[in-house]
Amino acid sequence: MARRPSSPDLPPEDVAERIVDIDVAAEMESSFLEYAYSVIYTRALPDARDGLKPVQRRILFQMSEMGLRPDRPYVKSARVVGDVMGKLHPHGDTAIYDAMVRLAQPFSLRLPLIDGHGNFGSLDDGPAAPRYTEARMAPAATAMTQGLDEDTVEFVPNYDNKTMQPAVLPSAIPNLLVNGAAGIAVGMATNMAPHNLVEVVAAARHLVAHPDATLEDLLRFVPGPDLPTGGKVVGLEGVREAYRTGRGAFRTRATARIENVTPRRQGIVITELPYLVGPEKILEKIKEGVQAKRLVGISGADDFTDRTHGVRLVVEVKSGFHPEAVLEQLYRATPLEDSFNINNVVLVDGQPRTLGLRELLQVWVDHRIDVVRRRSRHRLTQRLDRQHLVEGLLLAILDIDEVIQLIRAAEDADAARTRLQQVFDLSEKQAEYILELRLRRLTRFSRVELESERDRLAAEIAELQEILGDEARLRALVSDEMAEVAQTYGTPRRTVLLESAGASAVGALPVPATATGGRASARAAAPLEIADTPCFALLSATGLLARTADDHRPTRPEGARARHDVLTSVVATTARAQVGAVTSHGRVVRVGVLDLPALAPSHGAPSLSGGVPLDEVIALDKGERVVGLCSLAPDAPTLALGTAGGVVKRVTTAEAPANRDAWEVVGLKDGDVVVGCAEVTDEDELVLVSSDASLLRFRASAVRPQGRPAGGMAGIALGAGARVLSFGAIGPGVEAQVVTVAGSSVALPGTQAGTAKVTPFDVYPAKGRATGGVRSHRFLKGEDTLLLAWVGPAPACATGSAGQAVDLPTPDPRRDGSGTPLAAPVHAVG
């Protein structure tokens, strides 16, 4: 038992008489229930009809009263907060401003109701103070408040009984389903997902037309939530359960794609995030995961989000890891995949209830029918009153002279009103209206206007009476207004719905147990790291590097043209190995195969348009160029080199320094450069073609392997002023071709097309090393040199300097014949 404290103002003799004994348990129970009811009904839970909490409803109503329509200027948010707090919601400015901010955030609401100007916050940061921001009603808010002045809803007194406020808004928009809701009351909470306005209205119209429609019928119109931030909903079974019972859960997933973030590296670009998840939170979780080694294969993560392009997070993937599998790690270990629990607790007739989709739609449909009925009844009353006045005025205008004489003869206004009622058989309202009539209304035009207004009022009254008297007509009007709202404010769906994670292209990719904290993946189907599978490293004529996605050697069918580029070097390797880039300065530069983009398997002619430029992979000196690729594997064949001065050399690349990225493989004389390279065995033949059209072929066994510092040995005897243009190797049994392009030595490089000849390699006889070889091209008048030469596997294809295809002539069996004029200059042959 407890006693209430006595009042200090009472005299001592009356204190004992004012003490009341109460039961503490009963008092606590009563006080708690009052507090709980207050929180539930006046603070935390939305009304099922307009989907608004009291503070939100009061904000929109007060902004409407202040005239802050979308076509009016912005006003300071502090002014709105002050008016709402002073007139309707005396619970502190912070609570009001927080609610106002959420109504203006496009990432919180699917259809914002307030148009904010200034810093209204982001997913990671709060808004600026109300003295710095401005606001007005958004276009959708006008649909929420439209009809307040037509007796469409009940009004109740405010907290101090000095003004009136609506108990609910007319809400032409199904705000509860479109924008969702979140709130924590006492012993209960609500959490509702946003939906697409067009879909919800379509379901509501179906319910209006078919009151006995089932949930399955409505699901054809509302397949699932439509979140403001887009993304994906993974797993719809929980959504359907929530639509049935009012409780359920689903997973939201970010929208991501794999891109080449740099010419050498792929990355994961994230453009849409799960609902209410901010970019900074994602980056923080990625950093924590990488440091704790729960996430592997990530070399960096950056946020490029801005107001113009929206969300853009770039996660750079390390070489050697599958980007798809890394993305699956991110889904598991970061908020890029989040859970949303649906709990549709709302107020219905002042009582908290948990409703499914059909019940939520039914409450809003019933509310709109009641709003339209009340509005029609109000309009009918107004038009009947106006019709009554117009008819009386028409009677007065017909005999206006007698009306004027009667009014002049009356002693006062009351007497005039009485005489008008008696003489013209008018009601008190009609007589009063005639007394207040202005003289300018006594024109003939005014009479025509009144007759027109009388006819218009009669038609409107008949229509309103028909609406009120026919339930089907009323429901049809409600349905038409719903369709108009959807057309005016509706937007396309943003969220992709997936039945399960397996429906996604990345959903079935694997994550090892080491990347998930020791937990095995139920969907594991492939390794996280790229396997060391066989492939080919490719070099194109325009200086692009790439690798094949499998161990199929790229080939070009006979007669095919280059689609973008030609291959000048192809080396067999593995995905996690390294190859060497042989340069014209006699160096080999180490290149990781994983740093090269993998080309998708293609049939027919390959295209290196997706390759990486040489200067993005290796650093070259001024005037230095890459002449070919070589393998650095321990069992790789020897590397043969040919120089412009006619020197050849064989060297073993397996002896490359392990701690160096570049090293010399030939000692060049001053002014000499390497023009070509090839991996050879003793059975292969080496081929050199000089600028004076001499071609020499001999067995590779004639050149013994030497150490890296050695300068090589004589390969071809050059004539005066001649230099080697092409060096290569042909294996036994390989069908090869020789391409030579002749022209003038005095013309500017790249300006003359010249004449070209394609000849089978077999027609050239073999000679001994260090001899002059045989003639491979007969010069025409004006020609004195070869501009280009190439020896390699058939069929040969040529490209210009920009990679465009250049047609070569048909093969000529004459080894010393003349060439055929070309349509354009040739930059390279491969």
DOKOLSE-773855 format. One line per 2 residues: number of its first residue (from 0); for each residue z negated, x, y of C-alpha. Coordinates in steps of 0.2 Angstrom, whole numbers, plus 5000, padded with zeros to 4 digits. Layout:
% residues N
NUM> Z:X:Y ~ ... $
This chain:
% residues 830
0> 5000:5000:5000 ~ 5003:5005:5018 $
2> 4999:4999:5035 ~ 5010:4998:5050 $
4> 5004:5009:5065 ~ 4996:4998:5078 $
6> 5003:4997:5096 ~ 4994:5008:5108 $
8> 4996:4995:5122 ~ 4985:4982:5113 $
10> 4967:4982:5118 ~ 4954:4989:5105 $
12> 4948:4972:5100 ~ 4965:4966:5095 $
14> 4970:4981:5085 ~ 4963:4975:5069 $
16> 4971:4958:5070 ~ 4989:4966:5072 $
18> 4988:4977:5056 ~ 4999:4970:5042 $
20> 4998:4976:5024 ~ 5015:4980:5016 $
22> 5021:4986:4999 ~ 5029:5003:5001 $
24> 5042:5001:4987 ~ 5048:4984:4994 $
26> 5049:4992:5011 ~ 5059:5007:5005 $
28> 5070:4996:4995 ~ 5074:4984:5009 $
30> 5077:4998:5021 ~ 5088:5007:5009 $
32> 5099:4992:5006 ~ 5101:4988:5024 $
34> 5106:5006:5027 ~ 5118:5006:5012 $
36> 5126:4990:5018 ~ 5128:4996:5035 $
38> 5137:5012:5029 ~ 5148:5003:5017 $
40> 5153:4988:5028 ~ 5154:4996:5045 $
42> 5158:5015:5042 ~ 5165:5022:5026 $
44> 5176:5009:5017 ~ 5193:5002:5023 $
46> 5197:4983:5024 ~ 5210:4979:5011 $
48> 5220:4969:5023 ~ 5224:4982:5037 $
50> 5218:4997:5027 ~ 5207:5003:5042 $
52> 5189:5008:5044 ~ 5180:5000:5059 $
54> 5181:5016:5069 ~ 5200:5017:5066 $
56> 5203:4998:5070 ~ 5193:5000:5086 $
58> 5203:5015:5092 ~ 5219:5006:5089 $
60> 5213:4990:5097 ~ 5206:4999:5113 $
62> 5222:5009:5115 ~ 5232:4993:5114 $
64> 5220:4986:5127 ~ 5223:5001:5138 $
66> 5242:4999:5137 ~ 5245:5016:5129 $
68> 5261:5010:5121 ~ 5274:5022:5114 $
70> 5285:5020:5130 ~ 5270:5024:5142 $
72> 5264:5042:5147 ~ 5251:5051:5137 $
74> 5232:5050:5142 ~ 5218:5062:5139 $
76> 5210:5060:5122 ~ 5193:5061:5130 $
78> 5197:5045:5140 ~ 5202:5035:5124 $
80> 5186:5042:5115 ~ 5175:5037:5130 $
82> 5182:5019:5131 ~ 5180:5016:5112 $
84> 5162:5023:5113 ~ 5157:5013:5128 $
86> 5164:4997:5123 ~ 5166:4996:5104 $
88> 5159:5010:5094 ~ 5142:5018:5100 $
90> 5141:5031:5086 ~ 5145:5047:5095 $
92> 5161:5054:5102 ~ 5163:5067:5088 $
94> 5165:5054:5075 ~ 5178:5044:5086 $
96> 5188:5059:5090 ~ 5189:5065:5072 $
98> 5195:5048:5066 ~ 5208:5048:5081 $
100> 5214:5066:5076 ~ 5217:5060:5058 $
102> 5227:5045:5063 ~ 5239:5057:5073 $
104> 5241:5071:5059 ~ 5258:5069:5050 $
106> 5251:5080:5036 ~ 5236:5068:5033 $
108> 5245:5051:5035 ~ 5262:5046:5028 $
110> 5265:5035:5044 ~ 5255:5042:5058 $
112> 5248:5028:5070 ~ 5244:5039:5085 $
114> 5256:5050:5094 ~ 5247:5066:5098 $
116> 5252:5079:5111 ~ 5243:5096:5110 $
118> 5234:5104:5097 ~ 5229:5091:5084 $
120> 5224:5104:5071 ~ 5233:5110:5055 $
122> 5228:5110:5037 ~ 5218:5126:5040 $
124> 5212:5124:5058 ~ 5203:5110:5067 $
126> 5210:5102:5083 ~ 5207:5107:5101 $
128> 5193:5098:5111 ~ 5198:5080:5117 $
130> 5198:5086:5135 ~ 5213:5097:5130 $
132> 5224:5085:5120 ~ 5233:5069:5125 $
134> 5237:5054:5115 ~ 5246:5037:5115 $
136> 5250:5024:5101 ~ 5264:5029:5089 $
138> 5278:5016:5086 ~ 5270:5011:5069 $
140> 5254:5006:5078 ~ 5262:4993:5088 $
142> 5267:4984:5072 ~ 5248:4985:5067 $
144> 5242:4977:5083 ~ 5257:4965:5087 $
146> 5251:4947:5088 ~ 5233:4950:5093 $
148> 5235:4939:5108 ~ 5242:4924:5097 $
150> 5226:4920:5088 ~ 5232:4928:5072 $
152> 5215:4935:5067 ~ 5197:4932:5070 $
154> 5188:4940:5085 ~ 5169:4945:5084 $
156> 5157:4951:5097 ~ 5155:4970:5100 $
158> 5138:4979:5098 ~ 5131:4972:5114 $
160> 5139:4955:5114 ~ 5148:4959:5130 $
162> 5166:4959:5124 ~ 5176:4953:5108 $
164> 5185:4964:5096 ~ 5196:4959:5081 $
166> 5188:4958:5064 ~ 5204:4964:5057 $
168> 5221:4969:5064 ~ 5237:4958:5060 $
170> 5244:4974:5051 ~ 5263:4971:5049 $
172> 5263:4987:5039 ~ 5254:4989:5022 $
174> 5244:5003:5030 ~ 5231:5004:5015 $
176> 5244:5009:5003 ~ 5256:5018:5014 $
178> 5243:5029:5022 ~ 5229:5029:5009 $
180> 5211:5031:5013 ~ 5196:5042:5010 $
182> 5178:5039:5013 ~ 5161:5042:5005 $
184> 5148:5027:5006 ~ 5131:5025:4998 $
186> 5133:5025:4980 ~ 5152:5023:4980 $
188> 5167:5032:4988 ~ 5186:5028:4990 $
190> 5201:5040:4988 ~ 5218:5032:4989 $
192> 5235:5040:4989 ~ 5248:5037:5002 $
194> 5265:5029:4997 ~ 5282:5026:5003 $
196> 5283:5011:5016 ~ 5300:5006:5009 $
198> 5295:5005:4991 ~ 5278:4996:4995 $
200> 5287:4983:5006 ~ 5300:4980:4992 $
202> 5286:4977:4980 ~ 5277:4965:4992 $
204> 5293:4955:4995 ~ 5295:4953:4976 $
206> 5277:4947:4975 ~ 5281:4935:4990 $
208> 5296:4928:4981 ~ 5288:4929:4963 $
210> 5269:4925:4965 ~ 5267:4927:4946 $
212> 5275:4944:4945 ~ 5266:4956:4933 $
214> 5261:4974:4937 ~ 5276:4980:4926 $
216> 5288:4971:4938 ~ 5280:4979:4953 $
218> 5281:4997:4946 ~ 5300:4995:4947 $
220> 5298:4996:4966 ~ 5283:5008:4967 $
222> 5285:5022:4954 ~ 5271:5033:4961 $
224> 5263:5040:4977 ~ 5273:5048:4991 $
226> 5263:5061:4999 ~ 5265:5067:5018 $
228> 5268:5085:5013 ~ 5280:5081:4999 $
230> 5278:5092:4984 ~ 5278:5085:4966 $
232> 5267:5073:4956 ~ 5266:5080:4938 $
234> 5261:5067:4925 ~ 5262:5048:4929 $
236> 5251:5041:4916 ~ 5236:5043:4927 $
238> 5245:5035:4941 ~ 5249:5020:4931 $
240> 5231:5019:4925 ~ 5226:5019:4943 $
242> 5238:5005:4947 ~ 5231:4995:4932 $
244> 5212:4998:4935 ~ 5210:5005:4952 $
246> 5205:5022:4945 ~ 5215:5037:4939 $
248> 5221:5055:4942 ~ 5237:5065:4944 $
250> 5241:5082:4948 ~ 5251:5088:4963 $
252> 5261:5103:4963 ~ 5270:5113:4977 $
254> 5288:5114:4978 ~ 5294:5132:4975 $
256> 5310:5141:4971 ~ 5315:5159:4966 $
258> 5325:5168:4979 ~ 5330:5186:4983 $
260> 5317:5190:4997 ~ 5325:5208:4998 $
262> 5341:5215:4991 ~ 5331:5224:4978 $
264> 5317:5211:4974 ~ 5315:5193:4970 $
266> 5301:5182:4976 ~ 5294:5164:4976 $
268> 5297:5154:4991 ~ 5285:5139:4993 $
270> 5292:5126:5005 ~ 5280:5111:5001 $
272> 5261:5111:4997 ~ 5250:5099:4988 $
274> 5242:5085:4998 ~ 5229:5092:5010 $
276> 5231:5110:5004 ~ 5234:5123:5018 $
278> 5244:5139:5018 ~ 5229:5150:5022 $
280> 5219:5143:5007 ~ 5234:5147:4996 $
282> 5235:5165:5002 ~ 5216:5168:5000 $
284> 5217:5162:4982 ~ 5232:5173:4978 $
286> 5223:5188:4986 ~ 5207:5185:4976 $
288> 5217:5182:4960 ~ 5226:5199:4962 $
290> 5210:5208:4966 ~ 5202:5201:4951 $
292> 5217:5204:4940 ~ 5219:5186:4936 $
294> 5236:5186:4944 ~ 5248:5200:4939 $
296> 5266:5204:4944 ~ 5263:5200:4963 $
298> 5266:5214:4976 ~ 5263:5204:4992 $
300> 5262:5186:4999 ~ 5266:5182:5017 $
302> 5265:5166:5028 ~ 5281:5162:5038 $
304> 5276:5144:5042 ~ 5281:5138:5060 $
306> 5284:5122:5069 ~ 5303:5124:5068 $
308> 5305:5127:5049 ~ 5289:5120:5042 $
310> 5280:5128:5027 ~ 5287:5144:5021 $
312> 5276:5155:5010 ~ 5284:5170:5002 $
314> 5276:5178:4986 ~ 5285:5194:4982 $
316> 5286:5198:4963 ~ 5285:5215:4956 $
318> 5300:5223:4947 ~ 5298:5220:4928 $
320> 5291:5202:4929 ~ 5299:5185:4927 $
322> 5297:5176:4943 ~ 5296:5159:4934 $
324> 5281:5165:4924 ~ 5273:5172:4939 $
326> 5275:5155:4947 ~ 5267:5147:4932 $
328> 5252:5159:4934 ~ 5251:5153:4952 $
330> 5251:5135:4947 ~ 5236:5138:4935 $
332> 5226:5150:4946 ~ 5228:5144:4964 $
334> 5229:5127:4973 ~ 5248:5127:4972 $
336> 5244:5114:4958 ~ 5229:5103:4963 $
338> 5222:5087:4956 ~ 5220:5070:4965 $
340> 5208:5057:4959 ~ 5212:5039:4964 $
342> 5198:5027:4967 ~ 5204:5011:4975 $
344> 5187:5005:4982 ~ 5190:4993:4997 $
346> 5182:4979:5006 ~ 5188:4961:5001 $
348> 5179:4947:5010 ~ 5166:4959:5015 $
350> 5162:4965:4998 ~ 5167:4982:4990 $
352> 5179:4980:4975 ~ 5190:4991:4965 $
354> 5208:4985:4965 ~ 5224:4989:4956 $
356> 5241:4990:4964 ~ 5245:4971:4961 $
358> 5228:4966:4969 ~ 5230:4977:4984 $
360> 5248:4970:4987 ~ 5241:4952:4985 $
362> 5228:4955:4997 ~ 5240:4961:5010 $
364> 5253:4948:5006 ~ 5240:4934:5008 $
366> 5234:4942:5025 ~ 5252:4942:5032 $
368> 5255:4924:5026 ~ 5239:4919:5035 $
370> 5243:4929:5051 ~ 5261:4921:5052 $
372> 5253:4904:5049 ~ 5240:4906:5062 $
374> 5253:4914:5074 ~ 5265:4899:5071 $
376> 5251:4887:5074 ~ 5247:4895:5090 $
378> 5265:4896:5096 ~ 5267:4878:5092 $
380> 5252:4873:5102 ~ 5258:4883:5117 $
382> 5276:4875:5116 ~ 5269:4858:5114 $
384> 5258:4861:5130 ~ 5273:4868:5139 $
386> 5284:4853:5134 ~ 5271:4841:5140 $
388> 5271:4850:5157 ~ 5290:4851:5158 $
390> 5292:4832:5154 ~ 5279:4828:5168 $
392> 5288:4839:5180 ~ 5305:4831:5176 $
394> 5298:4814:5180 ~ 5291:4820:5196 $
396> 5308:4828:5201 ~ 5317:4812:5198 $
398> 5307:4803:5212 ~ 5301:4818:5222 $
400> 5301:4808:5239 ~ 5289:4796:5232 $
402> 5278:4810:5225 ~ 5278:4819:5242 $
404> 5274:4803:5251 ~ 5260:4799:5238 $
406> 5252:4816:5240 ~ 5253:4815:5259 $
408> 5244:4799:5260 ~ 5230:4804:5248 $
410> 5214:4809:5256 ~ 5210:4824:5245 $
412> 5217:4832:5229 ~ 5207:4822:5217 $
414> 5214:4806:5225 ~ 5231:4813:5224 $
416> 5229:4817:5206 ~ 5223:4800:5202 $
418> 5237:4791:5211 ~ 5250:4802:5202 $
420> 5242:4798:5185 ~ 5243:4779:5189 $
422> 5260:4778:5197 ~ 5270:4789:5186 $
424> 5259:4787:5170 ~ 5255:4805:5169 $
426> 5241:4815:5160 ~ 5228:4824:5170 $
428> 5236:4841:5166 ~ 5254:4835:5171 $
430> 5247:4828:5188 ~ 5238:4844:5191 $
432> 5253:4855:5187 ~ 5264:4844:5199 $
434> 5251:4846:5213 ~ 5252:4865:5211 $
436> 5271:4864:5211 ~ 5280:4876:5224 $
438> 5293:4868:5235 ~ 5306:4881:5230 $
440> 5306:4872:5213 ~ 5313:4856:5220 $
442> 5331:4862:5220 ~ 5345:4855:5209 $
444> 5345:4872:5199 ~ 5327:4870:5195 $
446> 5330:4853:5187 ~ 5344:4861:5176 $
448> 5333:4875:5171 ~ 5319:4862:5166 $
450> 5331:4852:5156 ~ 5337:4867:5147 $
452> 5319:4873:5144 ~ 5315:4856:5137 $
454> 5329:4857:5125 ~ 5324:4874:5120 $
456> 5306:4870:5118 ~ 5311:4855:5107 $
458> 5321:4866:5095 ~ 5307:4879:5094 $
460> 5294:4865:5091 ~ 5305:4858:5077 $
462> 5307:4875:5069 ~ 5288:4879:5070 $
464> 5284:4862:5063 ~ 5296:4866:5048 $
466> 5288:4883:5045 ~ 5271:4875:5045 $
468> 5276:4861:5034 ~ 5285:4870:5021 $
470> 5277:4884:5011 ~ 5293:4891:5005 $
472> 5300:4893:5023 ~ 5284:4901:5028 $
474> 5284:4914:5014 ~ 5303:4917:5017 $
476> 5299:4921:5036 ~ 5285:4933:5030 $
478> 5297:4942:5018 ~ 5310:4944:5032 $
480> 5297:4952:5044 ~ 5292:4964:5030 $
482> 5310:4969:5028 ~ 5312:4972:5046 $
484> 5296:4983:5047 ~ 5303:4993:5032 $
486> 5320:4996:5040 ~ 5312:5000:5057 $
488> 5298:5012:5051 ~ 5304:5017:5033 $
490> 5308:5035:5029 ~ 5316:5043:5013 $
492> 5304:5048:4999 ~ 5297:5065:5000 $
494> 5288:5068:4984 ~ 5296:5071:4967 $
496> 5289:5062:4953 ~ 5288:5071:4936 $
498> 5283:5062:4920 ~ 5275:5079:4914 $
500> 5276:5097:4918 ~ 5289:5100:4904 $
502> 5301:5090:4915 ~ 5301:5104:4928 $
504> 5312:5119:4926 ~ 5297:5131:4927 $
506> 5285:5120:4918 ~ 5288:5127:4900 $
508> 5287:5145:4905 ~ 5274:5156:4898 $
510> 5258:5164:4905 ~ 5249:5177:4894 $
512> 5230:5176:4891 ~ 5227:5191:4902 $
514> 5234:5182:4917 ~ 5223:5166:4914 $
516> 5206:5175:4912 ~ 5208:5176:4893 $
518> 5213:5158:4890 ~ 5228:5155:4879 $
520> 5243:5145:4886 ~ 5248:5130:4876 $
522> 5265:5131:4883 ~ 5268:5150:4880 $
524> 5286:5153:4875 ~ 5291:5169:4883 $
526> 5282:5185:4890 ~ 5277:5187:4908 $
528> 5285:5204:4910 ~ 5304:5207:4908 $
530> 5307:5214:4891 ~ 5315:5231:4889 $
532> 5331:5223:4882 ~ 5348:5232:4882 $
534> 5359:5229:4897 ~ 5372:5238:4908 $
536> 5370:5246:4925 ~ 5385:5242:4936 $
538> 5393:5251:4951 ~ 5406:5242:4961 $
540> 5420:5250:4972 ~ 5412:5242:4988 $
542> 5395:5251:4984 ~ 5385:5237:4976 $
544> 5373:5240:4961 ~ 5368:5227:4948 $
546> 5364:5225:4930 ~ 5369:5213:4917 $
548> 5357:5200:4910 ~ 5361:5204:4892 $
550> 5370:5218:4882 ~ 5387:5211:4884 $
552> 5398:5224:4892 ~ 5408:5217:4906 $
554> 5427:5216:4903 ~ 5442:5209:4912 $
556> 5455:5199:4903 ~ 5473:5206:4904 $
558> 5481:5200:4919 ~ 5465:5194:4928 $
560> 5463:5198:4946 ~ 5447:5204:4954 $
562> 5436:5189:4960 ~ 5427:5200:4973 $
564> 5425:5218:4968 ~ 5430:5230:4954 $
566> 5418:5240:4943 ~ 5420:5259:4945 $
568> 5405:5264:4934 ~ 5397:5255:4919 $
570> 5382:5263:4910 ~ 5373:5257:4894 $
572> 5354:5256:4897 ~ 5339:5245:4895 $
574> 5331:5234:4908 ~ 5315:5244:4910 $
576> 5324:5261:4909 ~ 5331:5272:4923 $
578> 5349:5278:4927 ~ 5355:5292:4938 $
580> 5367:5290:4953 ~ 5379:5305:4954 $
582> 5383:5309:4972 ~ 5398:5319:4979 $
584> 5386:5333:4984 ~ 5382:5336:4966 $
586> 5365:5327:4965 ~ 5358:5315:4953 $
588> 5347:5302:4961 ~ 5335:5292:4950 $
590> 5337:5273:4950 ~ 5326:5260:4941 $
592> 5336:5247:4932 ~ 5323:5234:4936 $
594> 5327:5237:4955 ~ 5344:5230:4952 $
596> 5348:5212:4952 ~ 5352:5204:4936 $
598> 5369:5195:4936 ~ 5371:5179:4927 $
600> 5381:5180:4911 ~ 5399:5175:4916 $
602> 5415:5173:4906 ~ 5430:5183:4911 $
604> 5431:5194:4926 ~ 5413:5199:4933 $
606> 5408:5197:4951 ~ 5396:5209:4959 $
608> 5394:5198:4975 ~ 5375:5196:4971 $
610> 5373:5215:4969 ~ 5362:5226:4980 $
612> 5370:5239:4992 ~ 5368:5257:4988 $
614> 5358:5261:5004 ~ 5345:5249:4999 $
616> 5341:5258:4983 ~ 5344:5276:4987 $
618> 5344:5288:5002 ~ 5360:5297:5004 $
620> 5364:5312:5016 ~ 5377:5311:5030 $
622> 5394:5311:5022 ~ 5387:5309:5004 $
624> 5394:5295:4993 ~ 5390:5289:4975 $
626> 5404:5293:4963 ~ 5396:5286:4947 $
628> 5381:5282:4936 ~ 5374:5291:4921 $
630> 5360:5287:4908 ~ 5344:5297:4909 $
632> 5339:5292:4891 ~ 5333:5306:4880 $
634> 5348:5303:4868 ~ 5361:5301:4882 $
636> 5377:5311:4880 ~ 5381:5325:4891 $
638> 5387:5322:4909 ~ 5404:5328:4914 $
640> 5408:5332:4932 ~ 5425:5335:4941 $
642> 5426:5342:4959 ~ 5440:5342:4972 $
644> 5442:5360:4969 ~ 5447:5358:4951 $
646> 5431:5363:4943 ~ 5423:5354:4928 $
648> 5406:5355:4921 ~ 5396:5347:4907 $
650> 5377:5346:4909 ~ 5363:5337:4899 $
652> 5354:5324:4910 ~ 5340:5322:4897 $
654> 5333:5338:4905 ~ 5330:5329:4922 $
656> 5314:5334:4931 ~ 5301:5320:4927 $
658> 5292:5322:4944 ~ 5307:5322:4955 $
660> 5318:5307:4962 ~ 5333:5318:4965 $
662> 5340:5335:4959 ~ 5356:5345:4958 $
664> 5367:5346:4943 ~ 5380:5357:4949 $
666> 5381:5372:4960 ~ 5396:5368:4972 $
668> 5405:5380:4982 ~ 5407:5378:5001 $
670> 5418:5363:5005 ~ 5419:5357:4987 $
672> 5413:5340:4982 ~ 5411:5330:4966 $
674> 5425:5317:4964 ~ 5420:5309:4948 $
676> 5409:5309:4933 ~ 5408:5302:4915 $
678> 5397:5303:4900 ~ 5406:5312:4886 $
680> 5405:5319:4869 ~ 5416:5332:4861 $
682> 5429:5320:4855 ~ 5432:5313:4872 $
684> 5446:5319:4883 ~ 5444:5324:4901 $
686> 5457:5319:4914 ~ 5460:5326:4931 $
688> 5473:5320:4944 ~ 5478:5330:4959 $
690> 5485:5325:4976 ~ 5502:5333:4972 $
692> 5503:5321:4957 ~ 5498:5333:4943 $
694> 5489:5325:4928 ~ 5479:5336:4916 $
696> 5471:5330:4900 ~ 5461:5341:4888 $
698> 5447:5339:4875 ~ 5429:5339:4882 $
700> 5425:5351:4868 ~ 5434:5364:4879 $
702> 5420:5364:4891 ~ 5403:5370:4885 $
704> 5387:5362:4892 ~ 5378:5372:4906 $
706> 5362:5372:4914 ~ 5359:5362:4931 $
708> 5361:5377:4943 ~ 5378:5382:4935 $
710> 5394:5380:4945 ~ 5405:5374:4930 $
712> 5422:5381:4925 ~ 5440:5380:4929 $
714> 5447:5363:4925 ~ 5465:5362:4933 $
716> 5476:5374:4941 ~ 5479:5367:4959 $
718> 5495:5370:4969 ~ 5494:5376:4987 $
720> 5485:5363:4998 ~ 5481:5351:4983 $
722> 5465:5344:4978 ~ 5458:5333:4964 $
724> 5458:5315:4968 ~ 5452:5308:4951 $
726> 5441:5314:4937 ~ 5437:5303:4922 $
728> 5435:5303:4903 ~ 5444:5293:4889 $
730> 5436:5290:4872 ~ 5446:5291:4856 $
732> 5456:5275:4852 ~ 5453:5267:4870 $
734> 5468:5259:4878 ~ 5469:5267:4895 $
736> 5480:5266:4910 ~ 5484:5278:4924 $
738> 5486:5271:4942 ~ 5493:5282:4956 $
740> 5497:5277:4974 ~ 5508:5288:4984 $
742> 5511:5289:5003 ~ 5512:5300:5018 $
744> 5499:5314:5022 ~ 5502:5312:5040 $
746> 5498:5293:5041 ~ 5480:5287:5046 $
748> 5469:5284:5031 ~ 5469:5265:5026 $
750> 5484:5261:5037 ~ 5498:5263:5024 $
752> 5500:5252:5008 ~ 5511:5265:4999 $
754> 5519:5264:4982 ~ 5509:5261:4966 $
756> 5513:5265:4948 ~ 5503:5259:4933 $
758> 5507:5270:4917 ~ 5499:5270:4899 $
760> 5488:5285:4897 ~ 5496:5289:4880 $
762> 5513:5294:4888 ~ 5505:5310:4896 $
764> 5504:5325:4884 ~ 5488:5335:4882 $
766> 5487:5352:4889 ~ 5475:5366:4889 $
768> 5460:5368:4901 ~ 5464:5377:4917 $
770> 5483:5373:4917 ~ 5493:5364:4929 $
772> 5496:5348:4919 ~ 5511:5337:4920 $
774> 5519:5327:4934 ~ 5512:5309:4935 $
776> 5522:5301:4950 ~ 5539:5305:4958 $
778> 5538:5304:4977 ~ 5550:5294:4987 $
780> 5557:5298:5004 ~ 5543:5299:5016 $
782> 5530:5302:5003 ~ 5522:5319:5000 $
784> 5505:5316:4992 ~ 5495:5304:4981 $
786> 5483:5293:4992 ~ 5473:5287:4977 $
788> 5472:5290:4958 ~ 5462:5282:4944 $
790> 5461:5284:4925 ~ 5452:5271:4914 $
792> 5452:5257:4902 ~ 5465:5244:4903 $
794> 5468:5232:4912 ~ 5467:5240:4929 $
796> 5463:5230:4945 ~ 5463:5235:4963 $
798> 5454:5229:4978 ~ 5455:5232:4997 $
800> 5442:5239:5008 ~ 5433:5222:5009 $
802> 5434:5219:4991 ~ 5449:5207:4991 $
804> 5461:5208:4977 ~ 5477:5218:4978 $
806> 5490:5215:4965 ~ 5496:5230:4956 $
808> 5514:5232:4948 ~ 5517:5229:4930 $
810> 5515:5245:4919 ~ 5529:5257:4919 $
812> 5531:5268:4903 ~ 5539:5282:4913 $
814> 5525:5295:4917 ~ 5535:5303:4931 $
816> 5543:5288:4938 ~ 5542:5282:4956 $
818> 5530:5268:4962 ~ 5533:5250:4968 $
820> 5528:5246:4986 ~ 5511:5237:4988 $
822> 5508:5222:4999 ~ 5491:5229:5006 $
824> 5482:5246:5006 ~ 5472:5249:4990 $
826> 5454:5255:4993 ~ 5448:5257:4974 $
828> 5454:5254:4956 ~ 5442:5249:4942 $
